[in-house]
Amino acid sequence: MKPNNPKISIVIPVLNEEKGLGSVLQHLQRASTPKNVEEIICIDGGSKDKTMEIASKHGAKIVHSKKGRARQMNTGAKVANGEILYFLHADTYPPKRFDEIILEAMEKGSESGCFRMKFDTRNPILRFFAWLSRINHSLCRGGDQSLFIKTELFEQTKGFNEDYLIYEDTEFIRRLYHHTQFKVLPHHVITSARKYREKGWLRVQFHFGMIHLMNYFGAGPEELYRYYHKNLLT
């Protein structure tokens, strides 16, 4: 570890996550050691349920923000005290010792990166798409894989683009590929397939694929959101 013992700030954007947030926060405490984690920050976008009560119960720092994951994550980064930021979705479970794994990667020169991903389902199609997360190419990146980054680099790259109401993770990570050698760690996060269960795995995967293609061919944040709203929110 570096002489100054860098610490990790875990940044979790939340909105009405009372069903699963407590379990994730408990997991974070079990899967890491306090000496490496500066804080867990839950940035709330206006929850109407018991999300904030649960976050407080588990010792998370609570910050309020306007709705929108990009806004929420940028807000969390601004108040974070750690030298390393670890962005995590509220339904994603990092591997055991994730803090030590991230710090070891940083010691070896990685300034940003993510884990591989698995879904909490045995659906063969979703398992295949999760398998693709091991490939170190920007086309295979997404927020469900979580993201670690040096705070200094996050500030230099201006953080998440708040024009994006969806796809903010992927847009930012693609910029990181141009600024640093992005590292894909060989361990797995486990993320919820709840959206696929609710909307249908084929429907969700098809439309997310279309969003990837639209972005690849130059579609902007408003066009991407209109497509997402029409096909996955209605």
GROMACS elastic network, one bead per residue, 0.5 to 0.9 nm:
[ bonds ]
;  ai    aj funct       b0    kb
    1     4     6  0.81946   500
    1     5     6  0.62228   500
    1     6     6  0.79705   500
    1   103     6  0.71413   500
    1   104     6  0.72514   500
    1   106     6  0.88103   500
    1   107     6  0.63859   500
    2     5     6  0.54243   500
    2     6     6  0.70129   500
    2   107     6  0.68810   500
    3     6     6  0.82472   500
    5    35     6  0.89579   500
    5    36     6  0.80040   500
    6    36     6  0.74394   500
    6    82     6  0.70060   500
    6    83     6  0.55320   500
    6    84     6  0.70557   500
    6   103     6  0.79368   500
    7    35     6  0.76836   500
    7    36     6  0.50390   500
    7    37     6  0.54872   500
    7    38     6  0.54595   500
    7    39     6  0.87531   500
    7    81     6  0.83293   500
    7    82     6  0.50030   500
    7    83     6  0.56762   500
    7    84     6  0.61816   500
    7    85     6  0.87298   500
    7    99     6  0.88459   500
    7   103     6  0.84051   500
    8    36     6  0.61699   500
    8    38     6  0.54271   500
    8    39     6  0.71792   500
    8    40     6  0.87728   500
    8    80     6  0.89992   500
    8    81     6  0.82736   500
    8    83     6  0.63171   500
    8    85     6  0.57855   500
    8    86     6  0.66729   500
    8    99     6  0.73829   500
    8   102     6  0.88984   500
    8   103     6  0.85459   500
    8   148     6  0.88826   500
    9    37     6  0.61907   500
    9    38     6  0.53835   500
    9    39     6  0.50961   500
    9    40     6  0.60158   500
    9    41     6  0.72816   500
    9    77     6  0.83669   500
    9    80     6  0.60321   500
    9    81     6  0.66658   500
    9    83     6  0.75810   500
    9    84     6  0.61700   500
    9    85     6  0.50205   500
    9    86     6  0.60401   500
    9    87     6  0.84858   500
   10    37     6  0.75711   500
   10    38     6  0.80258   500
   10    39     6  0.62652   500
   10    41     6  0.60068   500
   10    42     6  0.84678   500
   10    76     6  0.89615   500
   10    80     6  0.84121   500
   10    82     6  0.86421   500
   10    84     6  0.85526   500
   10    85     6  0.60955   500
   10    87     6  0.60222   500
   10    88     6  0.70473   500
   10   148     6  0.89882   500
   11    39     6  0.85512   500
   11    40     6  0.62026   500
   11    42     6  0.62958   500
   11    43     6  0.74984   500
   11    73     6  0.66931   500
   11    76     6  0.60340   500
   11    77     6  0.71713   500
   11    80     6  0.80933   500
   11    85     6  0.69229   500
   11    86     6  0.58962   500
   11    88     6  0.61360   500
   11    89     6  0.84952   500
   12    40     6  0.76108   500
   12    41     6  0.60792   500
   12    43     6  0.62063   500
   12    44     6  0.86916   500
   12    72     6  0.84148   500
   12    73     6  0.71801   500
   12    76     6  0.79152   500
   12    86     6  0.85249   500
   12    87     6  0.61005   500
   12    88     6  0.51929   500
   12    89     6  0.57762   500
   12    90     6  0.61189   500
   13    41     6  0.83081   500
   13    42     6  0.58106   500
   13    44     6  0.61935   500
   13    45     6  0.75118   500
   13    68     6  0.85778   500
   13    69     6  0.60342   500
   13    70     6  0.86783   500
   13    72     6  0.57144   500
   13    73     6  0.60319   500
   13    76     6  0.80560   500
   13    87     6  0.83518   500
   13    88     6  0.76599   500
   13    89     6  0.66308   500
   13    90     6  0.69047   500
   14    17     6  0.62031   500
   14    21     6  0.85058   500
   14    42     6  0.63964   500
   14    43     6  0.58744   500
   14    45     6  0.63729   500
   14    46     6  0.85114   500
   14    47     6  0.76473   500
   14    51     6  0.76937   500
   14    52     6  0.89324   500
   14    69     6  0.81037   500
   14    72     6  0.82326   500
   14    89     6  0.78886   500
   14    90     6  0.63480   500
   15    18     6  0.86407   500
   15    43     6  0.84609   500
   15    44     6  0.58093   500
   15    45     6  0.54507   500
   15    46     6  0.62987   500
   15    48     6  0.80984   500
   15    49     6  0.86931   500
   15    51     6  0.73783   500
   15    67     6  0.80192   500
   15    90     6  0.89051   500
   16    19     6  0.82209   500
   16    44     6  0.85251   500
   16    45     6  0.86133   500
   16    46     6  0.78948   500
   16    48     6  0.62223   500
   16    49     6  0.56295   500
   16    50     6  0.74217   500
   16    51     6  0.57962   500
   16    52     6  0.88299   500
   17    20     6  0.60100   500
   17    21     6  0.56083   500
   17    22     6  0.87696   500
   17    47     6  0.78881   500
   17    49     6  0.77619   500
   17    50     6  0.79122   500
   17    51     6  0.54727   500
   17    52     6  0.89468   500
   17    90     6  0.70688   500
   17    91     6  0.83410   500
   18    21     6  0.56824   500
   18    22     6  0.72314   500
   18    49     6  0.64873   500
   18    50     6  0.54562   500
   18    52     6  0.82153   500
   18    53     6  0.86893   500
   18    54     6  0.69229   500
   18    55     6  0.89018   500
   19    22     6  0.75673   500
   19    23     6  0.84646   500
   19    50     6  0.88915   500
   19    51     6  0.83006   500
   20    23     6  0.55194   500
   20    24     6  0.65249   500
   20    25     6  0.89166   500
   20    90     6  0.73923   500
   20    91     6  0.64810   500
   21    24     6  0.51664   500
   21    25     6  0.61847   500
   21    26     6  0.86068   500
   21    51     6  0.71933   500
   21    54     6  0.72322   500
   21    55     6  0.73527   500
   21    90     6  0.59300   500
   21    91     6  0.69941   500
   22    25     6  0.51752   500
   22    26     6  0.61457   500
   22    27     6  0.85447   500
   22    51     6  0.85571   500
   22    54     6  0.60046   500
   22    55     6  0.69793   500
   22    57     6  0.85477   500
   22    58     6  0.71423   500
   23    26     6  0.51845   500
   23    27     6  0.61608   500
   23    28     6  0.87227   500
   23    91     6  0.89308   500
   24    28     6  0.62119   500
   24    29     6  0.88023   500
   24    90     6  0.68870   500
   24    91     6  0.68304   500
   24    92     6  0.70778   500
   24    93     6  0.62619   500
   24    94     6  0.89872   500
   25    28     6  0.50956   500
   25    29     6  0.64761   500
   25    30     6  0.87904   500
   25    40     6  0.84377   500
   25    55     6  0.77152   500
   25    58     6  0.65842   500
   25    59     6  0.87133   500
   25    60     6  0.80822   500
   25    90     6  0.87151   500
   26    29     6  0.52856   500
   26    30     6  0.63360   500
   26    31     6  0.86427   500
   26    58     6  0.72279   500
   27    30     6  0.50569   500
   27    31     6  0.58794   500
   27    32     6  0.85255   500
   27    93     6  0.70738   500
   27    94     6  0.82435   500
   27    96     6  0.88289   500
   28    31     6  0.52102   500
   28    32     6  0.61689   500
   28    40     6  0.88728   500
   28    93     6  0.76106   500
   28    94     6  0.74646   500
   28    96     6  0.86158   500
   28    98     6  0.88091   500
   29    32     6  0.56532   500
   29    33     6  0.71864   500
   29    34     6  0.78431   500
   30    33     6  0.77177   500
   30    96     6  0.79529   500
   30    97     6  0.89001   500
   31    94     6  0.78052   500
   31    95     6  0.69922   500
   31    97     6  0.53749   500
   31    98     6  0.68241   500
   31    99     6  0.81041   500
   32    35     6  0.87783   500
   32    36     6  0.75516   500
   32    37     6  0.75160   500
   32    96     6  0.68335   500
   32    97     6  0.52103   500
   32    98     6  0.64310   500
   32    99     6  0.57254   500
   32   100     6  0.76093   500
   33    36     6  0.58520   500
   33    37     6  0.67846   500
   33    97     6  0.77828   500
   33    99     6  0.74336   500
   33   100     6  0.83801   500
   34    37     6  0.52377   500
   34    38     6  0.73893   500
   34    39     6  0.87901   500
   35    38     6  0.75454   500
   36    99     6  0.64011   500
   36   100     6  0.74812   500
   36   103     6  0.84034   500
   37    40     6  0.77161   500
   37    82     6  0.79609   500
   37    99     6  0.72004   500
   38    80     6  0.85846   500
   38    81     6  0.69917   500
   38    82     6  0.58128   500
   39    59     6  0.88276   500
   39    60     6  0.71059   500
   39    61     6  0.71368   500
   39    80     6  0.78216   500
   39    81     6  0.78605   500
   39    82     6  0.77264   500
   40    59     6  0.78107   500
   40    60     6  0.50370   500
   40    61     6  0.60348   500
   40    62     6  0.87421   500
   40    80     6  0.89349   500
   41    55     6  0.88337   500
   41    60     6  0.55930   500
   41    62     6  0.59975   500
   41    63     6  0.71196   500
   41    76     6  0.65720   500
   41    77     6  0.89970   500
   41    79     6  0.87457   500
   41    80     6  0.76669   500
   42    52     6  0.82133   500
   42    55     6  0.69392   500
   42    60     6  0.63911   500
   42    61     6  0.60941   500
   42    62     6  0.51428   500
   42    63     6  0.62262   500
   42    64     6  0.84204   500
   42    72     6  0.89395   500
   42    76     6  0.75773   500
   42    90     6  0.89546   500
   43    61     6  0.83727   500
   43    62     6  0.60762   500
   43    64     6  0.55535   500
   43    65     6  0.64837   500
   43    69     6  0.89699   500
   43    72     6  0.56556   500
   43    73     6  0.71251   500
   43    75     6  0.74049   500
   43    76     6  0.61162   500
   44    47     6  0.64396   500
   44    51     6  0.82662   500
   44    52     6  0.75243   500
   44    62     6  0.73194   500
   44    63     6  0.62314   500
   44    65     6  0.59577   500
   44    66     6  0.79767   500
   44    67     6  0.76699   500
   44    72     6  0.71152   500
   45    64     6  0.63810   500
   45    65     6  0.52563   500
   45    66     6  0.52816   500
   45    68     6  0.67659   500
   45    69     6  0.80333   500
   45    71     6  0.88949   500
   45    72     6  0.68051   500
   46    64     6  0.74783   500
   46    65     6  0.74710   500
   46    66     6  0.71833   500
   46    67     6  0.65132   500
   47    50     6  0.76327   500
   47    51     6  0.65167   500
   47    52     6  0.75654   500
   48    51     6  0.78544   500
   49    52     6  0.79320   500
   49    53     6  0.87166   500
   50    53     6  0.52143   500
   50    54     6  0.62075   500
   50    55     6  0.86580   500
   51    54     6  0.52607   500
   51    55     6  0.62000   500
   51    56     6  0.87010   500
   52    56     6  0.60950   500
   52    57     6  0.84854   500
   52    62     6  0.71816   500
   53    56     6  0.52432   500
   53    57     6  0.61482   500
   53    58     6  0.88320   500
   54    57     6  0.50290   500
   54    58     6  0.64227   500
   54    59     6  0.88558   500
   54    60     6  0.88360   500
   55    58     6  0.53781   500
   55    59     6  0.65055   500
   55    60     6  0.53024   500
   55    61     6  0.75882   500
   55    62     6  0.71835   500
   56    59     6  0.51487   500
   56    60     6  0.54924   500
   56    61     6  0.70416   500
   56    62     6  0.70799   500
   57    60     6  0.76290   500
   63    72     6  0.87309   500
   63    75     6  0.79478   500
   63    76     6  0.71202   500
   63    79     6  0.85758   500
   64    72     6  0.79503   500
   64    75     6  0.83280   500
   64    76     6  0.89879   500
   65    68     6  0.83759   500
   65    71     6  0.71357   500
   65    72     6  0.56805   500
   65    75     6  0.68562   500
   65    76     6  0.88191   500
   66    71     6  0.67830   500
   66    72     6  0.68878   500
   67    70     6  0.87927   500
   67    71     6  0.70781   500
   67    72     6  0.68846   500
   68    71     6  0.53649   500
   68    72     6  0.60467   500
   68    73     6  0.85978   500
   68   162     6  0.78049   500
   68   164     6  0.84393   500
   68   165     6  0.59799   500
   68   166     6  0.83732   500
   69    73     6  0.59223   500
   69    74     6  0.83872   500
   69   160     6  0.89256   500
   69   162     6  0.82616   500
   69   164     6  0.87628   500
   69   165     6  0.71103   500
   69   166     6  0.79456   500
   69   168     6  0.75790   500
   69   169     6  0.88757   500
   70    73     6  0.52983   500
   70    74     6  0.61250   500
   70    75     6  0.85134   500
   70   159     6  0.84662   500
   70   160     6  0.53691   500
   70   161     6  0.64259   500
   70   162     6  0.51249   500
   70   163     6  0.81547   500
   70   164     6  0.70173   500
   70   165     6  0.71304   500
   70   166     6  0.83967   500
   70   168     6  0.60053   500
   70   169     6  0.78475   500
   71    74     6  0.52117   500
   71    75     6  0.60710   500
   71    76     6  0.86206   500
   71   160     6  0.75677   500
   71   161     6  0.81877   500
   71   162     6  0.56470   500
   71   165     6  0.89999   500
   72    75     6  0.50616   500
   72    76     6  0.62137   500
   72    77     6  0.86822   500
   73    77     6  0.61532   500
   73    78     6  0.86776   500
   73    87     6  0.75010   500
   73   159     6  0.85703   500
   73   160     6  0.75151   500
   74    77     6  0.50565   500
   74    78     6  0.63209   500
   74   159     6  0.64210   500
   74   160     6  0.64138   500
   74   161     6  0.89157   500
   74   162     6  0.84610   500
   75    78     6  0.52382   500
   75    79     6  0.67968   500
   75    80     6  0.88239   500
   76    79     6  0.54980   500
   76    80     6  0.61195   500
   77    80     6  0.50539   500
   77    81     6  0.84000   500
   77    85     6  0.71479   500
   77   151     6  0.78522   500
   77   154     6  0.84611   500
   77   155     6  0.88737   500
   77   159     6  0.85306   500
   78    81     6  0.84888   500
   80    83     6  0.85465   500
   80    85     6  0.77219   500
   80   151     6  0.87427   500
   81    84     6  0.86194   500
   81    85     6  0.89523   500
   82    85     6  0.66046   500
   82   150     6  0.88846   500
   82   151     6  0.73649   500
   83   149     6  0.88327   500
   83   150     6  0.60716   500
   83   151     6  0.53292   500
   83   152     6  0.74558   500
   84   103     6  0.87698   500
   84   148     6  0.69180   500
   84   149     6  0.57472   500
   84   151     6  0.51471   500
   84   152     6  0.82661   500
   85   147     6  0.80114   500
   85   148     6  0.56203   500
   85   149     6  0.53865   500
   85   150     6  0.61156   500
   85   151     6  0.57791   500
   85   154     6  0.82304   500
   86   146     6  0.72613   500
   86   147     6  0.56405   500
   86   149     6  0.65935   500
   86   150     6  0.88138   500
   87   143     6  0.82988   500
   87   146     6  0.57012   500
   87   147     6  0.51287   500
   87   148     6  0.63303   500
   87   149     6  0.84970   500
   88    91     6  0.83375   500
   88    92     6  0.67739   500
   88    93     6  0.84683   500
   88    94     6  0.84887   500
   88   143     6  0.76639   500
   88   144     6  0.75595   500
   88   145     6  0.80992   500
   88   147     6  0.68507   500
   88   148     6  0.88591   500
   89    92     6  0.54806   500
   89    93     6  0.85787   500
   89   143     6  0.73197   500
   89   144     6  0.64984   500
   89   145     6  0.87239   500
   89   146     6  0.69490   500
   89   191     6  0.84364   500
   90    93     6  0.84500   500
   91   144     6  0.86398   500
   91   190     6  0.85439   500
   91   191     6  0.59813   500
   91   192     6  0.57246   500
   92   144     6  0.68774   500
   92   145     6  0.81597   500
   92   146     6  0.79341   500
   92   189     6  0.65945   500
   92   190     6  0.56540   500
   92   192     6  0.64152   500
   93   188     6  0.87925   500
   93   189     6  0.53939   500
   93   190     6  0.50437   500
   93   191     6  0.62413   500
   93   192     6  0.87940   500
   94    97     6  0.84956   500
   94    98     6  0.61917   500
   94   115     6  0.81383   500
   94   145     6  0.88526   500
   94   146     6  0.81037   500
   94   187     6  0.86836   500
   94   188     6  0.68997   500
   94   190     6  0.65637   500
   94   191     6  0.86561   500
   95    98     6  0.53427   500
   95   115     6  0.86555   500
   95   187     6  0.65825   500
   95   188     6  0.59266   500
   95   189     6  0.55779   500
   95   190     6  0.78225   500
   96    99     6  0.82882   500
   96   101     6  0.88850   500
   97   100     6  0.53515   500
   97   101     6  0.62123   500
   97   102     6  0.86894   500
   98   101     6  0.50036   500
   98   102     6  0.61057   500
   98   103     6  0.85913   500
   98   187     6  0.85859   500
   99   102     6  0.52525   500
   99   103     6  0.62409   500
   99   104     6  0.86086   500
  100   103     6  0.50753   500
  100   104     6  0.60101   500
  100   105     6  0.85551   500
  101   104     6  0.51477   500
  101   105     6  0.62660   500
  101   106     6  0.86939   500
  101   185     6  0.83168   500
  101   187     6  0.87311   500
  102   105     6  0.51252   500
  102   106     6  0.62536   500
  102   107     6  0.87075   500
  102   110     6  0.89273   500
  102   113     6  0.86202   500
  102   114     6  0.87929   500
  102   148     6  0.73477   500
  102   185     6  0.85008   500
  103   107     6  0.61628   500
  103   108     6  0.87115   500
  104   107     6  0.50447   500
  104   108     6  0.64391   500
  104   109     6  0.89538   500
  104   110     6  0.89256   500
  105   108     6  0.51793   500
  105   109     6  0.66412   500
  105   110     6  0.55562   500
  105   111     6  0.82523   500
  105   112     6  0.89389   500
  105   113     6  0.87533   500
  105   183     6  0.80936   500
  105   185     6  0.81532   500
  106   109     6  0.51652   500
  106   111     6  0.60817   500
  106   112     6  0.80269   500
  106   149     6  0.89428   500
  106   150     6  0.84511   500
  107   110     6  0.72267   500
  109   181     6  0.89214   500
  110   113     6  0.72003   500
  110   149     6  0.85644   500
  110   150     6  0.89455   500
  110   180     6  0.81333   500
  110   181     6  0.68176   500
  110   182     6  0.70027   500
  110   183     6  0.63329   500
  111   148     6  0.80605   500
  111   149     6  0.57100   500
  111   150     6  0.56518   500
  111   153     6  0.73804   500
  111   180     6  0.68449   500
  111   181     6  0.73714   500
  111   182     6  0.72892   500
  111   183     6  0.80977   500
  112   147     6  0.72600   500
  112   148     6  0.54120   500
  112   150     6  0.65346   500
  112   153     6  0.82756   500
  112   173     6  0.89838   500
  112   176     6  0.76631   500
  112   180     6  0.73171   500
  112   181     6  0.74169   500
  112   182     6  0.54399   500
  112   183     6  0.63370   500
  112   184     6  0.89653   500
  113   146     6  0.84592   500
  113   147     6  0.57895   500
  113   148     6  0.54344   500
  113   149     6  0.66185   500
  113   173     6  0.86871   500
  113   181     6  0.83158   500
  113   182     6  0.50035   500
  113   184     6  0.55707   500
  113   185     6  0.73136   500
  114   141     6  0.86497   500
  114   145     6  0.59628   500
  114   146     6  0.56237   500
  114   148     6  0.60629   500
  114   149     6  0.88548   500
  114   182     6  0.80628   500
  114   183     6  0.64618   500
  114   184     6  0.51468   500
  114   185     6  0.61348   500
  115   133     6  0.81550   500
  115   134     6  0.81368   500
  115   145     6  0.55770   500
  115   146     6  0.66471   500
  115   147     6  0.76300   500
  115   148     6  0.89877   500
  115   183     6  0.83961   500
  115   184     6  0.55431   500
  115   186     6  0.65184   500
  115   187     6  0.57976   500
  115   188     6  0.55291   500
  115   189     6  0.62712   500
  116   130     6  0.77581   500
  116   131     6  0.78396   500
  116   132     6  0.85126   500
  116   133     6  0.52631   500
  116   134     6  0.54136   500
  116   135     6  0.87096   500
  116   145     6  0.60689   500
  116   146     6  0.88437   500
  116   184     6  0.66170   500
  116   185     6  0.63877   500
  116   186     6  0.61708   500
  116   187     6  0.59059   500
  116   189     6  0.63330   500
  116   190     6  0.89393   500
  117   130     6  0.55845   500
  117   131     6  0.72504   500
  117   132     6  0.86878   500
  117   133     6  0.60702   500
  117   134     6  0.78623   500
  117   144     6  0.73620   500
  117   145     6  0.54343   500
  117   146     6  0.87822   500
  117   187     6  0.80668   500
  117   190     6  0.60338   500
  117   191     6  0.71309   500
  118   121     6  0.83008   500
  118   126     6  0.85759   500
  118   127     6  0.68304   500
  118   129     6  0.89557   500
  118   130     6  0.53977   500
  118   131     6  0.73582   500
  118   133     6  0.86350   500
  118   145     6  0.86238   500
  118   188     6  0.63716   500
  118   189     6  0.61980   500
  118   191     6  0.63093   500
  118   192     6  0.87764   500
  119   122     6  0.78170   500
  119   123     6  0.87128   500
  119   126     6  0.70517   500
  119   127     6  0.67332   500
  119   130     6  0.68043   500
  119   189     6  0.84173   500
  119   190     6  0.56001   500
  119   191     6  0.50413   500
  119   192     6  0.58558   500
  119   193     6  0.58799   500
  120   190     6  0.62776   500
  120   191     6  0.61459   500
  120   192     6  0.55435   500
  120   193     6  0.61610   500
  120   194     6  0.88849   500
  121   124     6  0.85457   500
  121   126     6  0.77432   500
  121   127     6  0.76381   500
  121   192     6  0.81343   500
  121   193     6  0.68234   500
  122   125     6  0.86812   500
  122   126     6  0.77192   500
  122   127     6  0.66409   500
  123   126     6  0.54950   500
  123   127     6  0.60920   500
  123   128     6  0.86914   500
  123   201     6  0.87482   500
  124   128     6  0.61313   500
  124   129     6  0.87712   500
  125   128     6  0.51114   500
  125   129     6  0.64378   500
  125   130     6  0.86534   500
  125   201     6  0.84048   500
  125   202     6  0.86291   500
  126   129     6  0.51194   500
  126   130     6  0.60827   500
  126   131     6  0.84972   500
  126   193     6  0.85673   500
  126   201     6  0.76759   500
  126   205     6  0.83043   500
  127   130     6  0.50288   500
  127   131     6  0.60908   500
  127   132     6  0.88393   500
  128   132     6  0.66165   500
  129   132     6  0.52371   500
  129   133     6  0.72357   500
  129   140     6  0.88311   500
  130   133     6  0.54698   500
  130   134     6  0.81369   500
  131   134     6  0.61799   500
  131   135     6  0.83270   500
  132   135     6  0.57187   500
  132   140     6  0.63213   500
  133   136     6  0.75574   500
  133   137     6  0.87392   500
  133   140     6  0.54748   500
  133   141     6  0.66030   500
  133   142     6  0.85375   500
  133   145     6  0.77848   500
  133   184     6  0.82810   500
  134   137     6  0.88763   500
  134   140     6  0.79646   500
  134   184     6  0.67253   500
  134   185     6  0.80672   500
  134   186     6  0.72815   500
  135   138     6  0.87248   500
  135   139     6  0.89050   500
  135   140     6  0.64793   500
  135   141     6  0.86927   500
  135   184     6  0.77401   500
  136   139     6  0.85906   500
  136   140     6  0.71114   500
  136   141     6  0.81249   500
  136   182     6  0.77418   500
  136   183     6  0.73772   500
  136   184     6  0.61525   500
  137   140     6  0.55987   500
  137   141     6  0.70791   500
  137   174     6  0.89661   500
  137   177     6  0.85033   500
  137   182     6  0.89304   500
  138   141     6  0.52806   500
  138   142     6  0.85890   500
  138   170     6  0.77307   500
  138   173     6  0.71415   500
  138   174     6  0.55993   500
  138   177     6  0.70746   500
  139   142     6  0.85126   500
  139   170     6  0.84177   500
  139   174     6  0.83204   500
  139   212     6  0.78540   500
  139   216     6  0.88391   500
  141   144     6  0.85247   500
  141   145     6  0.73394   500
  141   169     6  0.83668   500
  141   170     6  0.61171   500
  141   173     6  0.73269   500
  141   174     6  0.82140   500
  142   145     6  0.59622   500
  142   146     6  0.77454   500
  142   147     6  0.89266   500
  142   167     6  0.80301   500
  142   168     6  0.89960   500
  142   169     6  0.60158   500
  142   170     6  0.51367   500
  142   171     6  0.89460   500
  142   173     6  0.79698   500
  143   146     6  0.53745   500
  143   147     6  0.70689   500
  143   167     6  0.82798   500
  143   168     6  0.81705   500
  143   169     6  0.50061   500
  143   170     6  0.66168   500
  143   173     6  0.88044   500
  144   147     6  0.86453   500
  144   169     6  0.87759   500
  144   189     6  0.82099   500
  144   190     6  0.86556   500
  144   191     6  0.64642   500
  144   192     6  0.87853   500
  145   188     6  0.81170   500
  145   189     6  0.64272   500
  145   190     6  0.84233   500
  145   191     6  0.79186   500
  146   169     6  0.89998   500
  146   189     6  0.77290   500
  147   169     6  0.85957   500
  147   173     6  0.84635   500
  149   152     6  0.83419   500
  149   153     6  0.68465   500
  149   154     6  0.65499   500
  150   153     6  0.52714   500
  150   154     6  0.62966   500
  150   155     6  0.87810   500
  151   154     6  0.50159   500
  151   155     6  0.63024   500
  151   156     6  0.86519   500
  152   155     6  0.52606   500
  152   156     6  0.62437   500
  152   157     6  0.87744   500
  153   157     6  0.61227   500
  153   158     6  0.85437   500
  153   159     6  0.87285   500
  153   176     6  0.89921   500
  153   179     6  0.88309   500
  154   157     6  0.53211   500
  154   158     6  0.62427   500
  154   159     6  0.53091   500
  154   160     6  0.87113   500
  155   158     6  0.51132   500
  155   159     6  0.61714   500
  156   159     6  0.78537   500
  157   160     6  0.85654   500
  157   172     6  0.86634   500
  157   175     6  0.79151   500
  157   176     6  0.76842   500
  157   179     6  0.81398   500
  158   161     6  0.78739   500
  159   162     6  0.89199   500
  159   172     6  0.70695   500
  160   163     6  0.87929   500
  160   164     6  0.83560   500
  160   168     6  0.63104   500
  160   169     6  0.72697   500
  160   171     6  0.79036   500
  160   172     6  0.56994   500
  161   164     6  0.60154   500
  161   168     6  0.64817   500
  161   169     6  0.89830   500
  161   171     6  0.77412   500
  161   172     6  0.71094   500
  162   165     6  0.70614   500
  162   168     6  0.75396   500
  163   166     6  0.89688   500
  163   168     6  0.83537   500
  163   221     6  0.61785   500
  163   222     6  0.77702   500
  164   167     6  0.63342   500
  164   168     6  0.52900   500
  164   171     6  0.83837   500
  164   220     6  0.83840   500
  164   222     6  0.73534   500
  164   224     6  0.83729   500
  164   225     6  0.77104   500
  165   168     6  0.67690   500
  165   221     6  0.71302   500
  165   222     6  0.81008   500
  165   224     6  0.86848   500
  165   225     6  0.64827   500
  166   169     6  0.81061   500
  166   221     6  0.75631   500
  166   224     6  0.74417   500
  166   225     6  0.62478   500
  166   228     6  0.79851   500
  167   170     6  0.54852   500
  167   171     6  0.62012   500
  167   172     6  0.87037   500
  167   211     6  0.84382   500
  167   212     6  0.87091   500
  167   221     6  0.80005   500
  167   224     6  0.80668   500
  167   225     6  0.86091   500
  168   171     6  0.52280   500
  168   172     6  0.62017   500
  168   173     6  0.86090   500
  168   221     6  0.87484   500
  169   172     6  0.53282   500
  169   173     6  0.61367   500
  169   174     6  0.86289   500
  170   173     6  0.50836   500
  170   174     6  0.60789   500
  170   175     6  0.86724   500
  171   174     6  0.53270   500
  171   175     6  0.65969   500
  171   176     6  0.89305   500
  171   215     6  0.88362   500
  172   175     6  0.51831   500
  172   176     6  0.63924   500
  172   177     6  0.89403   500
  173   177     6  0.63994   500
  173   182     6  0.84877   500
  174   177     6  0.51739   500
  174   178     6  0.70613   500
  175   178     6  0.54010   500
  175   179     6  0.67641   500
  176   179     6  0.50014   500
  176   180     6  0.59355   500
  176   181     6  0.79923   500
  176   182     6  0.70010   500
  177   180     6  0.57062   500
  177   181     6  0.63612   500
  177   182     6  0.58559   500
  178   181     6  0.80169   500
  178   182     6  0.89684   500
  179   182     6  0.86662   500
  184   187     6  0.87104   500
  185   188     6  0.79647   500
  191   194     6  0.89962   500
  192   195     6  0.78771   500
  192   196     6  0.88658   500
  193   196     6  0.53060   500
  193   197     6  0.63265   500
  193   198     6  0.87744   500
  193   201     6  0.85422   500
  194   198     6  0.60742   500
  194   199     6  0.85193   500
  195   198     6  0.51050   500
  195   199     6  0.59507   500
  195   200     6  0.77086   500
  195   201     6  0.79810   500
  195   204     6  0.75901   500
  196   199     6  0.53377   500
  196   202     6  0.78685   500
  196   203     6  0.79921   500
  196   204     6  0.60036   500
  196   205     6  0.78778   500
  197   200     6  0.54203   500
  197   201     6  0.63863   500
  198   201     6  0.83456   500
  199   202     6  0.85946   500
  199   203     6  0.67720   500
  199   204     6  0.64718   500
  199   232     6  0.74716   500
  200   203     6  0.54081   500
  200   204     6  0.62069   500
  200   205     6  0.85526   500
  201   204     6  0.52844   500
  201   205     6  0.59405   500
  201   206     6  0.83849   500
  202   205     6  0.52784   500
  202   206     6  0.59809   500
  202   207     6  0.85945   500
  203   206     6  0.52871   500
  203   207     6  0.62753   500
  203   208     6  0.86023   500
  203   231     6  0.86852   500
  203   232     6  0.82583   500
  204   207     6  0.53452   500
  204   208     6  0.60489   500
  204   209     6  0.84331   500
  204   231     6  0.87429   500
  204   232     6  0.71156   500
  205   208     6  0.51812   500
  205   209     6  0.60173   500
  205   210     6  0.86042   500
  206   209     6  0.50962   500
  206   210     6  0.62894   500
  206   211     6  0.87790   500
  207   211     6  0.62090   500
  207   212     6  0.86433   500
  207   227     6  0.84734   500
  207   228     6  0.75636   500
  207   231     6  0.71348   500
  207   232     6  0.76522   500
  208   212     6  0.62855   500
  208   213     6  0.87068   500
  208   228     6  0.82048   500
  209   212     6  0.50965   500
  209   213     6  0.63457   500
  209   214     6  0.86430   500
  210   213     6  0.50447   500
  210   214     6  0.60243   500
  210   215     6  0.85376   500
  210   227     6  0.89902   500
  211   214     6  0.50008   500
  211   215     6  0.61081   500
  211   216     6  0.84609   500
  211   219     6  0.86925   500
  211   224     6  0.63270   500
  211   225     6  0.89956   500
  211   227     6  0.76433   500
  211   228     6  0.76539   500
  212   215     6  0.52647   500
  212   216     6  0.61121   500
  212   217     6  0.87406   500
  213   217     6  0.62289   500
  213   218     6  0.86941   500
  213   219     6  0.87103   500
  214   217     6  0.52688   500
  214   218     6  0.64092   500
  214   219     6  0.52704   500
  214   220     6  0.84710   500
  214   223     6  0.86401   500
  214   224     6  0.72756   500
  215   218     6  0.50923   500
  215   220     6  0.68192   500
  215   221     6  0.84278   500
  215   224     6  0.73342   500
  216   219     6  0.73272   500
  219   222     6  0.82076   500
  219   223     6  0.60721   500
  219   224     6  0.65292   500
  220   223     6  0.55114   500
  220   224     6  0.62769   500
  220   225     6  0.87584   500
  221   224     6  0.51504   500
  221   225     6  0.61551   500
  221   226     6  0.86597   500
  222   225     6  0.51582   500
  222   226     6  0.61643   500
  222   227     6  0.86877   500
  223   226     6  0.51558   500
  223   227     6  0.63125   500
  223   228     6  0.86518   500
  224   227     6  0.52625   500
  224   228     6  0.61954   500
  224   229     6  0.86171   500
  225   229     6  0.59024   500
  225   230     6  0.84076   500
  226   229     6  0.51356   500
  226   230     6  0.60823   500
  226   231     6  0.85857   500
  227   230     6  0.52409   500
  227   231     6  0.61274   500
  227   232     6  0.81769   500
  228   231     6  0.53773   500
  228   232     6  0.54430   500
  228   233     6  0.67970   500
  229   232     6  0.56963   500
  229   234     6  0.64849   500
  230   233     6  0.62184   500
  230   234     6  0.58023   500
  231   234     6  0.63200   500
